[in-house]
């Protein structure tokens, strides 16, 4: 009986870890790409830097929201 409980906790911990790891990988890569492309765009057209920077920051916030959703799901898995 104790072995079953330990195995269940191990599988649950693995699921939580994988959820947050995979859920953070996509946003991390996309934020890097957004920042890179935004700086390239500002380098090509410095006069439009205000508009580009606003769109870049908004896009980064939306990408970060996906990581927060993954964190919420991981926490739900952990505590249920």
C-alpha positions in Angstrom: 0.0 0.0 0.0 2.8 2.4 0.9 4.6 1.6 -2.4 1.4 2.5 -4.4 1.2 5.9 -2.6 4.9 6.6 -3.2 4.6 5.7 -6.9 1.5 7.9 -7.3 3.3 10.8 -5.8 6.3 10.2 -8.0 4.1 10.2 -11.2 2.3 13.3 -10.0 5.5 15.1 -9.4 6.8 14.1 -12.8 3.6 15.4 -14.4 3.9 18.7 -12.6 7.5 19.1 -13.5 6.9 18.3 -17.2 3.9 20.6 -17.3 5.8 23.6 -16.2 9.0 22.7 -18.1 7.2 22.2 -21.5 4.8 25.1 -20.7 7.6 27.5 -20.1 9.7 26.4 -23.1 7.4 27.8 -25.8 7.0 31.2 -24.2 10.7 31.5 -23.5 11.6 30.8 -27.1 8.8 33.1 -28.4 9.9 36.0 -26.1 13.4 35.6 -27.4 12.2 35.7 -31.0 9.9 38.6 -30.4 12.7 40.6 -28.8 15.2 39.8 -31.5 12.8 40.7 -34.4 11.7 43.8 -32.6 15.3 45.1 -32.2 15.9 44.2 -35.8 12.9 46.3 -36.9 14.0 49.2 -34.7 17.5 48.9 -36.3 16.0 49.1 -39.8 13.5 51.9 -39.0 14.5 53.9 -35.9 11.8 56.5 -36.5 9.1 53.9 -35.8 10.7 52.7 -32.6 7.8 53.9 -30.4 5.3 51.8 -32.3 7.5 48.8 -32.6 8.4 48.9 -28.9 4.7 49.1 -27.9 3.8 46.2 -30.1 6.8 44.2 -28.9 6.0 44.7 -25.2 2.4 43.7 -25.8 3.4 40.6 -27.7 5.8 39.6 -24.9 3.0 40.0 -22.3 0.7 37.7 -24.3 3.5 35.1 -24.7 4.2 35.3 -21.0 0.5 34.7 -20.3 0.9 31.2 -21.8 3.6 30.4 -19.2 1.3 31.6 -16.4 -1.4 29.3 -17.7 1.0 26.4 -17.6 2.0 27.4 -14.0 -1.7 27.4 -13.0 -2.2 24.0 -14.5 0.9 22.6 -12.7 -0.3 24.0 -9.4 -3.7 22.4 -9.9 -2.1 19.1 -10.7 0.1 19.4 -7.6 -2.6 20.2 -5.1 -5.4 17.9 -6.3 
